[in-house]
Amino acid sequence: MIEEETCQHLAAVKDIKQPQDYICEECVKTHSSWMHLRTCQTCGVTLCCDSSPNTHMTRHFEQTGHPVVISAEPGERWLWCYVDELATGY
């Protein structure tokens, strides 16, 4: 469920794309490590967060413009919009 204070990008997410695997696909390719994972709500790719050395999800946003991610961490239920810098629970 989307909270009252939200943006058009967050409000547009109707079906949450869950991670297929709990790995950063790009870190695996380079034998790097990650801190936390995020899943893109446009294409479903799971990549590492900004606390990770390679910040792959932010790079994904910069390259694709896909605005919304969820935390892929077990037990966390929130979305983040890169464009409007807003978060909300679901």
C-alpha positions, 0 to 999 in steps of 0.5 A, a space after each residue: 500500500 502506498 502512503 499519502 505523501 508519495 510521488 507519481 513514480 511510487 504511486 505507479 507501482 501496483 505489483 511489487 517485483 520481488 528479487 529472483 536471487 539475493 545477489 548483486 548480479 554485477 558484483 558477482 561478475 567482478 568478484 566484488 562484495 555488497 552490503 544490501 540489495 535493491 530490486 528495480 521495479 521497472 525491469 526486476 534486476 537486483 543490484 547493490 545499494 549505495 552503502 556497497 563499494 560499487 553502488 550498482 543500483 544507482 548506476 543502473 538508475 543513471 543509465 536506464 532512468 528506471 526510477 523505483 526500487 525496493 529493498 531486497 533485504 528480507 523483512 524490509 518492505 519499502 520503495 525508493 524513488 531516485 527521481 523524487 528522492 522519496 521513500 514509502 512502505 508497502 
